[in-house]
Amino acid sequence: MIFEESTGKYTVEVALKYVYNAEKMLLRIEEEVHGQVNVLWDRNNTESELINEIISLLKQSYSTNEVNKFITSLPNELAKKLMLNYKLTA
């Protein structure tokens, strides 16, 4: 998507690029201004931040057994990611 943004005297052309996978899941949003590309949002970064926050909260409030029980109740893909991070930070 390309649009123009006016800031006082200047008009800047901004290009937004939405990157999807084959399953039509949004992976990343990039913004290009004056040839410079900035990542506005990235699924992997956001997912990692959320996983780390969840692990931190679980560790503060629950025993190892309770955390493992919770993680194994999640969908497989998410459970694998949480378990990996949980083991890395244990």
C-alpha positions in Angstrom: 0.0 0.0 0.0 1.4 3.4 -1.0 0.2 6.7 0.3 1.4 10.3 0.8 1.8 11.9 4.2 1.9 15.6 4.5 3.9 17.2 7.3 3.6 21.0 6.9 5.4 22.0 3.8 6.6 18.5 2.8 4.8 15.5 1.3 6.4 12.2 1.8 5.5 9.0 0.0 5.2 6.1 2.4 5.0 2.4 1.3 3.6 -0.2 3.6 4.4 -3.8 2.9 2.4 -6.6 4.6 4.2 -10.0 4.5 2.0 -13.1 4.8 2.8 -16.8 4.8 1.1 -19.5 2.7 -1.7 -19.8 5.3 -2.4 -16.1 4.9 -1.1 -15.3 8.4 0.4 -11.9 8.8 4.1 -12.2 9.6 5.5 -8.7 9.3 4.6 -5.1 8.5 7.3 -2.9 7.0 7.3 0.8 6.2 9.5 2.4 3.5 10.2 6.1 3.6 12.9 7.7 1.4 14.3 4.2 0.6 14.7 3.2 4.3 12.8 0.2 5.5 11.6 0.0 9.1 9.9 -3.0 10.6 6.7 -1.8 12.3 5.6 -5.2 13.5 7.0 -8.7 13.4 5.1 -11.8 14.5 8.3 -13.7 15.7 9.4 -10.7 17.9 6.0 -10.2 19.3 5.5 -13.9 20.0 8.9 -14.2 21.7 8.2 -11.2 23.9 4.8 -12.6 24.9 6.2 -16.0 25.6 8.9 -14.6 27.8 6.4 -12.6 29.7 4.1 -15.6 30.2 7.0 -17.7 31.4 8.1 -15.0 33.9 4.5 -14.8 35.3 4.2 -18.5 35.5 7.5 -18.9 37.4 6.4 -16.2 39.9 3.1 -17.8 40.7 3.2 -21.6 40.1 5.3 -24.6 40.8 7.3 -26.4 38.1 4.7 -29.2 38.0 1.8 -26.7 37.6 3.6 -24.8 34.8 4.3 -28.1 32.9 0.7 -29.1 33.3 -0.5 -25.7 31.9 2.0 -25.8 29.0 1.0 -29.3 28.0 -2.7 -28.2 27.8 -1.9 -25.7 25.0 -2.0 -26.4 21.3 1.2 -28.3 20.2 2.9 -25.5 18.4 2.5 -23.1 21.2 3.3 -25.7 23.9 6.6 -26.5 22.1 7.6 -22.8 22.1 6.7 -22.2 25.7 8.4 -25.4 26.9 11.6 -24.5 25.0 11.7 -21.0 26.6 10.7 -22.4 30.0 13.6 -24.9 29.9 16.0 -22.2 28.7 15.1 -19.8 31.5 14.8 -22.5 34.3 
